[in-house]
Amino acid sequence: MVDQGIGIPPDAAAQLFRAYFRHDEAKRMTGEGMGIGLYISKQFVEAHGGRIWVDSAVGQRSVFHVALPLADAAVPVPER
């Protein structure tokens, strides 16, 4: 996912996936949100053996990446 926001400073990017974390600039721009969406996303992705991360720079957009492992070919897929 790519956003069109203001970018994320490196110190904030390191904390972005912590529960209830909201950077000061995000709080200033909008009062909405509890800071748990990315935390929940990380828990879900990691529970499925994957990884989630962000590439960002202040003043530029942020790119969020999710990598999930492929299903084991030995596991049969049920027919519909």
N, C-alpha and C positions, 0 to 999 in steps of 0.2 A: 504494500500500500504506500502511496506517495501522497503527502499532504502539501498544501500550498501555504504553510504557516511561516513563522518567523525563524525557524530553526531552533536547535536545542544546544545550549552550551555544553562543553565536554563534562563539566562537573555535574550537571543535571543528567546527562545521558547515562552516566555511570550509576545513577540511582533510579532511573526511570521505571524500572520494573519492580521496585519495592512497593509493598502495600502502603497505600495512603500518601504516596509521594506526589506532590504537585509543586512544580517550580514556581518561584515568585512571579515570573512574567506571565505564566499561565493563570495564576490567581488574579493578577491585575487585569488581564484581558477579559476574563469571564469568571463569574462567581460559581459557575456550574461545575459539577463533577466532584467525585470523592477521592479520586486517585487510586481506584482499584481495578480499572478496566485492563490496563497493561499487566498488572500483577496476575489477574485471573487468566489472561491470555497466556502468560509465561507458564503458569502452573499446568494449564491444559496441554500446551505444546510439549513441555518436558515430560508430562505423564505419558505421552505417546512416543517418547524417544526422540523428540525433535529439539530444535533450537530456535530462538527468536532473538533478533537484535535490531539495532537502529544505526543508520549512517546519517549524520546530520552535521550542520555547521550553522552558526549564528548568521542570520540574514539570508539563509537559503532554505529550501524545502528539506523535509526529512523523508527518508526512505526506510520503511519498516520491512524486515525480511523474516520469513518463516520457512524453515526447512524441516520436513518430516520424512522419516525413512519410508521406503517402499514396503508394501506388504510382502511377507514371506510367501514365495511362490508355492511352498509345500502346503500351505493352509488352503483347503478347498473353499471356494466361494459358493455360497448357496444360490441355487437357481431361483428365479422369481416366477 
